Amino acid sequence: MVVLCVCAGRGLVSDEMVSRIRNFLDNEGIGYIEFSDFCDHQNLDENIVSMLSEAEDICLLACFPRTIRSLFHAAGITVEGKKLTCLNLRELKFDEVVKGLTGDGMIGGGRPQRGDSADKISSWFPVIDYDLCSNCGRCLEFCLFAVYGRSEGGKVKVLNPRNCKNNCPACARICPRGAIIFPKSKEHPINGAEISGGADCIKNRLDIEEKSLENFYAAMEARKERRNARRLTKE
């Protein structure tokens, strides 16, 4: 099954690229499901969710693989046991996309389908990469807009994605494991790009930053005490 997300509303995938891909799929007789924006996973039709869950092989023409896996999880689509191929339209050239589509028996018959309304434009949504999430709850404590909550089992989850403020990735920046993804972001690895050096690299960096911040506050406090001591001496 081929799934195409054209990432409407943010211009992260060029119209020319989308048009060329549609033409190629149609000319080759490859059936596909097209989404205007798969990030708006809360509005997915139940039949589409069921179809994607039951499919054994899925080739997604969208964005970063880590983002796709996290979006599938958020939408309740089963990933385990699937052959999931992700072709990143934000970084690959058209010829590279075609190579990915024609390889390993991907081409097949079928008719194009719409996964959602073509004119629907998604807002700014976070999703959680649970392969990295340590369930520390820092995002939940940090966010002022009640975007995050906990499941009945106590797991941190994106509870109210539409509460999120447009273009604000602050919670992703304070996540100690780099587990929060904003698919519409242009910043690596917040947009779902692979983390260079792994999650431990991010944790080490954050530990250093926190230690530096603690040292800064301690230095400021010591400076304040010296000033007070000099003021009292003069008095």
N, C-alpha and C positions, 0 to 999 in steps of 0.2 A: 504494500500500500504506500502510495506517495502522498505526502501532505505538504502543501505550500502555504507559507505565511508571508503575506506581502508587507507586513509591518506598517500598516497605515498610520498616518498622522505625525510621524517623526522624521521621515525622510532618511531613515537609516539604510534602506535598500532602494536603489534607484529605480525609477519607473521603467527605464530602458531594460534593466536586468530582468525585472518582472515580466515585461512584455516578451522578451526573447525566450524566457523559460516557458511561458504559456504556449508560445508558438511551437517550441520544440516538443513539449508534452503532447500537444494536439496533433502535430504532424507524425509523431511516432506512435500515436494511438495509446498513450499511457494514461490510464485513468488516475485521477487525483482529487483530493479534497482541498479546497482553497479556503483559507481564513484571512479575513482582513487584518485581524490582530489576535493571535493565539494567546497573548498576555491577558486578554479579557476572558480568562478561563471560567470565571463564575457564571458566565452566560452561555456556556456550551450546552447544546442540545443533548438530552439524555441518550438519544439514539446514536449520536456521534461519539459520545463518551464510551458507550457500549461497543461500538464498532472498533474504536481504537484500542480498547482493552482486549478485545478478542483477536485482533490481528497479530500474527506471529512475526511478520516482518514489516517494519515501518521505515521509510526513508523520509526524513524531515528536511525540507528546504526552508530554513529559518535562520537561526542565529547560533550561539555557542552551545555545544553539547551539554555543558553543566547547567545552563539555563533551561534547556529543553527538558532534561530529566527532572529538574525541580518543578517546572510548570506541569509536567505530567503528574507528579506526585500531588501537587496542589489541586489539580482537577479530578483527582481520584482515578486516574488511568493507570492500570497495572503496567509496570515496566519489567518486572522479573520474568525471565524466561523468553523475552523477546530478542530479536535481532534488530537493534535500533541504530540506524545510520543517520548521522546529522551532517548536513551540508550547510556550512555557514555562509549565507548570502552576504553577510556584512564584510567578509574578508576574501572569499573565493572569487576567482574570475569565472566568466560564463563557461569557458572551455573546461575548467576544472569541475564545475557543477555537472556538465554533460557527461564527463568521464565517470563521475560518481553515480550518475543515474543509469548509465549503460553497463556498468560493471556488475559482475556477480548475479546475472539474471534478473536485474531490477525491472527491465522493461516488460510491460504486460498490457493486456487490453483493459477496456473499461471506459466509462464516461465520466467527465469532470463533475464534481459536486461542489456545492457551496456549504461550507461548515458554519457560516454565519452571514449576517448582513454585510454587503460590500461597503456601505457607507458608515458603519459603526467604527468609531475611533476610541481606542482605549485610553484610560488615564494612566497615571504613573503608579505602578504596582510593585511591591516587594514580594519576593518568594524566598523560601529557605532551602538551602542545600543541606539536607539531613545527613548526608554522608560526612559533613564537616561539623554540623551543629553539636555543641556539647550540652545544650539545654541549660545554659548558665542563667538565662533570663535578663541579661544586660540590656538587650534591645527593648524588652517589655518595660523595664524600669526607666529607660532613657526616653522613650517616645512619649510625647505630650498629647498625642492625638488618638490614643487607644487603638492603634493599628494592630497591636499584638495582644494575645491572650494565651490561655493554656487550655489544652484539651482536657477531657475528663481524666485522662491518665497522667495529667501534669506536664504534657509536652508543650513547649512553646510553639505557637502557630500564628499565622497571619489571619487574624480574626476579622478585621474590618479594613480591607485593602483600600477602599474608596475614601477612607479618612486621611490617607497619606497626602502630604502636601507636595504639589507638583515640583519636580526637579530637586527634591530634598533627599539626599542619600546618607544623611548623618548617621543613622543607625547602622548602616553597613560599614561605616568608617570606624565605629567603636566596637564592632563585633570582634572578639578575640580570636575567632577561628576563620574569619572571612566567609561565613556561611550565608550571609544575606546578599541576595542578588537583586539588582534593579535592571531588568532586561533592556530598558530604554536608555540606560546610561551609556555615555561614550568612554567612561573611565574604566580601565582595567585594574583589578579583576572584578570590580563591582558589577560590571555588565555580564558576568558569567564566564569570562575568559579564565583559562586555567591559571592557577596560582603558582607563580615562579617560586620554587623552593618549598612548596607545600604549605599546609596550614601551620606547621610548627614554625616556619619562617615568619609568618604574620604574628604568631603569638610572641615570638622572641622580640620582634620589633615593637609590639605594643608594651611588652614588659619593660623594655628599655625606655620607651616614651613615658610610661607611668613612673618609672624610677626617676627619670629626669624631672618630671613634673613635681614629684615629691621633694626632690632636692631643691627645686626652684622655690617652692612654697616655704621650705625650711630656711632657705637663704633670706627670703623676704621677711620672714618672722624674726630672724636674728637681726636683720637690718632695722626693723621696727623697734626692737628692744634696745639696740644701741642708741637710736635716736631719742627714745624716751629717757634713757640713762643720762645722755648729754643734756637734755632739757631740764631734768631734775637737778643735775649738778649746777647748771647756770642759775636756776631758781634759788 
